[in-house]
Amino acid sequence: MSSRPVRVRFAPSPTGPLHMGGVRTALYNYLFAKKNKGTFVIRVEDTDQTRFVPGAQDYIMDSLKWCGIMPTEGPGLGGDFGPYVQSERRAIYRPYAEELVKNDKAYYAFDTSEELTQMRAQAKEMGMPNWQYNCVTRGSMQNSTTLSSDEVDKRISAGDPYVIRMKMPRNEDIRFHDEIRGWVVVNTNNIDDKVLFKSDGMPTYHLANIVDDHTMEISHVIRGEEWLPSAPLHVMLYGAFGWEAPKFAHLPLLLKPDGNGKLSKRDGDRLGFPVFPTNWTTAEGDVFSGYRENGYFPEAFVNMLAFLGWNPGTTEELFSLEKLSETFSLERVSKAGAKFDPDKTKWFQQQYLRNTDDAVLAEELAVFLENKYPVNKLTTVCKLMKERATFIKDIWTEGSFLLEQPTIFDEKTTRKKWKGNAVELMTDWSKDVLNIETFNADAVEKQFKAFLAERELGVGAVLPLFRLLVTGKGMGPSMFDISEFLGKEECAERLTIGLEKMAKLKPEI
């Protein structure tokens, strides 16, 4: 652990909606900060203005808020290290780039895009398809390592466009320790001279990232595996400036449910599950669904995400955000990619729904039903139905019969059970129902057992018929609990109406 106070950051680019992989990165940063009594910062990295998407930044903040993992510093949140949007920090980067040039750690490059394209084409013709601007090829290009200082000054004064490139040394090993992957060693011969400062006056990701992390006093950089190839360059940059580098931790990829490869939006479209935390609407009006709008609890979504690449070392799986904050550690984050399982995601949702207080579920169900029914009745509906539901809407889909008389009767149960003396049995049972004085679940069950005993019948001969006429369903919660909820008159009325409707179907012998 670094001796510096823990300060971590989530640094998304506003180029579109926040993928669930990005949410997991934010979550792990949040948990690490909470565990170590540190600070969680969000910094918007919008140096690539050509890919900027209006509304993306607001979407990111809204998604984090829904998940309950809001940073303590960032755009609109305040903090002593702002501004927290890179385009608003534009003026600070050039001096750092110039410092690197002055100290012979970087250089000016005047090559035009046409010249670079020509060099790549020539290299390809010579059997070198992956030409790079590096310690070998820079000597034949238009830059301050090949031009005289007078020529360089002249070109800059004339307004010739240029970039500033990192001057990677030849054949040196870059070593750094990753908190998840252990020691990483890369030779500089395998790294090209990356552009640090662009001709449009904006820094590239590499320079801005390092300068911002240093000036914002970031202690740990926890980010996705896709940034691992950039880490050696970043380590070199810290060294070039003479700064202490933060600790690095590169998280495993989220993998598609079937086959290999990184989870993408296309996989969600193809297999029918969301890959975004909340709905995203494009400028063209296309809507990509999110977990929030699909009915997931944010707690279930976050719990699921936490386990995509991390485990507590026990068999326990249900963790509140507070408990995750207490338990999380980078030591238990896996190096291997984590395969996403849509069914497991539904399982988490199921568990959270079942563990939620009935009255709380009823409030949400009331909103879903536009306050059509009183909350006290919906509370009992939730109590009876939540064990069979995954989402709030399922409670109503499967349990609407509790508040509305059935108009359709389960075809399979009807075909299988409505036969022989079904009409006679249900007529007799409806009379018994009316004779129950204290009408509650225990009394109905006692009378029902007596009814079976008198006729020497098994439960399966009568109970499915009782359920069919009262609920229209073939299965569900206890019929005795349902009866108590509906009351004597409603039960008897439903049996009568059901018999009238089913009379049109002649029972099979």
N, C-alpha and C positions, 0 to 999 in steps of 0.2 A: 504494500500500500504506500502511495506517495505521502510524503510528509506535508504536502500542501493541502489546504482545505479542499474538500471534494467539490468540484464544479464540473458538471457534465452538460453537454448540449445536444439537442436534436436540430439538425440543419437541413431541412427539406428545401427543394427547389419548387417554386410555384409554376410548374409546367403541366399541371393537371391534377386529378384527384389523388388523394393519399391512399396508396395501396396498403393492404393489410400488413405487408412486410414492413412498410414504413412505420405503421402504428406499433408493430412489435419492437422496432428499434427505439421508438419514443418511450414505450413501456419499460424496456430494460434500463434505459437511462433514468427514467423516473424512479424505478424501484431501487436502483443503485444509489441514487442521491438520497432517497428516504432512508435506506438502510444505514448509510454513512453520515446522516445528518448534514447532507450537503445541499447544493443548489442545482436546480434543473433549469437550464436556459434553452429557449428556442431562438434560433437565428435563421432568417430566411435568406437563402443563397440564390440570388437572382442575377448573377453576373452574366448569364446567357440570356440577354434580352430578346433574342430572336425566338426563343421557345416560351416566353412568358405567356401565361394564360390568365386573362382577367377572372377574378373570383376564386382562383386557386388558393391564395393565401387565406382568405376568409374560410374557405372549405376546410383547410388544414386545422385552423384554430377551432372551428366548430366541431370537427371530428374528435380532437383531443379533449374538448370540454365534455362531449357526450360520453367518452370513455372514462372520464374522471381522472385524467392524468395531465392536468394543466401545468405548464411550467410556472416558475415563480418570477422569471425575467423573460422579456421578449417584447415584440411589437405590441403596443397597447397595454402592456403589463408593467412597464417601468423597469428600473434597474440602473446601476451606476456604470454600466459598460456599453451603453447604447451609442449610436443607433443600432438596432438589431436586424436591419435590412441592409444587405450588402450594397445595393445601389445607392443607398443614402450614406454609405461610408466611402464612396468612390474616391474622394480627395485624399484619403490616407494611404492608399496603396502605392502610388507612384514613387514616393520617397524611399520606400522599402526596396522596390525593384531597382531603383538607381543606386542604392547602397550596395546591393549585390554586384552590380556592374563595376562600381568603384573598387570593390574588394576582389575583383577578378573571379567572382563566383557565378556571374552571368554575363551576357553580352548582347549587343544590339544586332538584329538580323534584318536586312533590307530586302531579302528575296521576295519577289512577287508570287502570287498564287500560281501564275502561269509558269514561272520558272520552277517552282516546286513540282508542279504537275509534269513538266518536261523531264525533270530529274527522275521522277518515279517511273515514267514511261521508258526512259533510257535504261534504267536499272532492270526493269522487267524484261526488256529485250536482251539484256546481258545475263539473264537467268537469275536475277535478284528481285523477286516479286515483292519482298517486304522491306523496301528501302527505308532507312531512317535517317533523320537529321541528328547525327551524334558525334562522338569524339573523333571518329574517323572521317566522316563526310563533311564536317563543318569547314574543313580546310579548303574545300573547293567551292564554297558558297559565298554569297555577298553578306558578310557580317564583320563585326569589329575585331574578330580574331584574324581576318585576312586583309582587311582594309587599314590604311594608315589612320592615325588619330585625326589628322587634318581632313581626310576624306570623310570620316565619320561625322565630324563636326559640321562639315560643309553640307552633307546630306540632311542632317537633322535641322540645320538652320534653313535649308531650302524647303522644309516641310515634307521631305520624302517619308512615306509611311514605313514604319518599322515595328517589330515586336522585340520583346526582351526574352531571351531563352536562357534556361539554366545551363551552366557549363559543367556537365557531368565529367568527373575525372575518369581516366582510363584504368580499367582493370583493378578496381578497388572493391572489397567486400563491404556491403552495408549490413550491419547486424542490429537487430532490435528484438525485444522480447514482447510477444503478444500474450495478453493475459489469458487467452483461450487456447491458442495454438502453440505456445512455447516459443522457442527461438526461431527466427526467420532470418535467412541469409540470402542476399541477392548481390550478384556482381554488377558493377556499374556498366560493364560492356553490354549488358542486356537492357539498358535503359537509355532512351533517346533524350536529346536536349529539349525538354518540354518547354512550350511557350508559357511564360509566367505573366506577361503583360501584353495585351493585344493592341493592335494599331488603332482601335476605336477608343483607347484611353481607359479601358476596363481591364481589371486583372482577370486571369483565368481562375478556375476553381482552386488550383493548387496553391497559388500565392495568397489569394484572399482567405482561403481556409486556414493556412498556417498563421498569417498575420492576425486574423480574428481570434483564433484559438489562443494565441499568445497574449494579445492585448485584453482578452476577456478572462484571462487567467484560468483557462480550462485545464483541469488536472487529469481527466481521463477522456479519451476519444473512443466511444462505443458506437460502432457503425457496422453496416452490412459487409459481408464478405466481398462484394463486388468492388470495394475500395481497397482491398488488400494489395493489388498490384501497384496502387499509387503510394502505399505506405513507405517504401524505400525512398522515393523522391522526397516525401514529406520529412522523413528522418534526416535526409541530406540538407534540406532547407533549414531545419532547426539548427543543425550543425553550422551551416553557412552563416547564419545570423548570430551564432554563439548563444542560443537560447536553450533552456532546459525543455526537453520534449515531454509531452504528456505521456501517460501510459496508454497503450493501444489495446483494443479488444475488438476483433472482427467476428461478427455474428454469423452463424451458418445460414445458408439460403433456405427459403421456404420452397419446397418442391411440390410439383403437381401430384394429385392423388393417384393418377395412373401413369405408369412409365417413369421416365427420368426427365430432368430439366426443371428450370425455375418456374414457379407458379405465376401465371399471367392472367390478365383479364379474359383472354380468349379461352382459357381453361374453365373459368367460371361460366362464360357464355355457353360453352360446349357441354358442360356437365350440370349446369343449372344451380349454381350457388354464387353468392356475392363474393367479390374480392375487395370491396371497398367498405369502410365502416358505415358510411351514410350515402344516400342517393347522390349521384353526380349528374348534372344536366349540362350537356355540351352547348356551345354557342348555336349549333344547328338544331337544338331541341331534343337530341337523343338522350334518353335517361338510362343510366346504369345503376342497378339496384344496390342498396347498401344493407348492412345487417340491422341497422336501426329500423328502417322501413319494412324489413322482412319480419319484424316482431321479436328480435332478439333483445334480451336484457343486456345492457352494457357490461354488467358484472360477469355474465356468462361469456360474452365475447372476449373480455380481457383475460378471464381465467383460462379460456381455450388458447389464446395467443401466448400466454406465459409458458405453456407447456410445449409450444412448438420450438424446441431447441434447448429447453431447460427442464430439470426435474429436481424435486426436493430431496431425492435419495430415499424416499419412502413410497408406500403404495397409495398414500393419500393424494386425492386429485382436486378436491373442492377447496379453493383458497379465496378468501376475500382479498380485496386490494391491500388492506392493512396487513393481513397475514402474509401476503406475497412480499410486501415491503420488509417484513421482519425476517423472512426466510431466504430471499433471493441472494445469490452470490454468483460472480462470474466463474468461479471454480466449477460450478455445476452446469455451465452452459456447454453444450456439445460442439465438437468440431464438425461433425457430419451434418449434412442437410436434413431438415425436418420435413417429412412428408405430411401434407395437409390432408385431413380426413373429414369430409363434410358430415358424415354420420356421427363422428365423435363430437363435432361442434353442436349438433342437435342434442346429443346426450347431455352436454353441459347445460344447454338451455332448459332441457327437461328437468334436470336436478335443481336448478335455480327456481324454476316455476313451482316445483313441488315444495320447496323449502320457503317459499314466500308466504307471508300471512294471508289468509283468505280475504280479510278486509282490504288489504292493499291490492290484491288481484281484482277484487270487486270494483274498486275505484277505477282501475284501468279498463276493466271490461265495460263499465258504465260509459266511459268516454268513447270506447269503440262502438257501443250501441247508441251513441248520441243521447245518453241519459233517458232512454225509453223506459227503463225499469228502475225501481228503487234499489239503492245499494244494499240494503239489508237482505233483500231476496237474492241479489246477485252474489252476496257473500256465501250463502248456502249453496248456490249453484257451483261456485268455485270450489267449495269444500268437497262436494260430491264428484266433481268432474276433473279436478286438476291432475289426479293420478293417471288419467288417460290422455292428457294433453301435452303438447310441446310448446305451443304458443298461446297467448291470451285468446286469439281468435278461435283456436281449437275448442276451448271451453264452451263457446257458444255454438260452434258448428256441431259438436257432439252432444251438447246438453241443452239445446234450445227447447226440447220437449218439456223441460221442467217448467217453462213459463208459457209455452204455446202448445196447444193440443196438436197431436200429430195428424198430418193429412196423408202421409205416405207410410205404408207398412213394409218392413224389410221383406224383400222378395224371397230370399233364401230361407228365412225362418218360416215364412208363410207356407212355402212349398213343402218344407220338411215337417212342420208341426201342425198345420191347420188341416187335420184329417180326423176321421172317425167321429168320436163324440165330443169334439172340441167345442161346438156351440153349446151343448148341454152342460159341459163342465164349467165354461165361463159364465153361463147364465146362473148356475148354482153359486159359483164363487162370488159373483157380483152381489147376490143377496146376502151372503155371509159378511161381505165387506160392510154393508149398511148396518149390520147387527153388532159391529164392534163398538163398544161404548167409549172407552178411553183410547182414542185413535193415535197410537204412536208406533214406532218401529217394532218394539217388543210385542205389543198386542197384536199387530198384524201378523208377525211371524208365528206367534202362538196359535192364532186362529187358522193360519195357513197350514201348519203342521197337523192340526186337528182335522182339517178338511182332507188332507192326504190320507191320514190314518183311517178315517171313516170309509174312504173309498179304496183303501189298500193300493194306493198309487205312489209312484216314485216322484221325486222333485222334478225330474226332467219331463214328466208327462203334463205338468200344469204350469210351472214357473215360466217357461218360455212363452206360453200363451198369454199369461198375465202381463208379462213385460211387453209383448207385441201389441196388445190392445191399449195399454196405458201409455207407452212411450213410442211405439212404432219401430223400435229397435230390436235387434237380435241379441244384443249384449249391452252391458253397462254396469253402473254401480248397483248396490244392493236394492232390490225392489222394495224392501221394507223401509229403508231410509227414504227412498223416493216417495213411497206412499205417505209417510209422515209429513214430508215437505208439502206434498200436494193437498193433503187433507182428505177426510172421508168423502165429502160431497164431490170433489173434483175427481177422485179415484173412481167412484161409482159412475159418475157421468161419462168418464172416458171409457169405462168398460161397456156401458150401454151404447155409446156412439160407435165404439169399435166393433161391437157385435153387429150393429146395423150395417156398417160398411162391409164387414167381412161376410155378412149373410149373402151378399151377391156372389161370393165364391162358395161353391158347393164343396164341403170338405170331402177329401178322398176317403174311401173306406179302407 
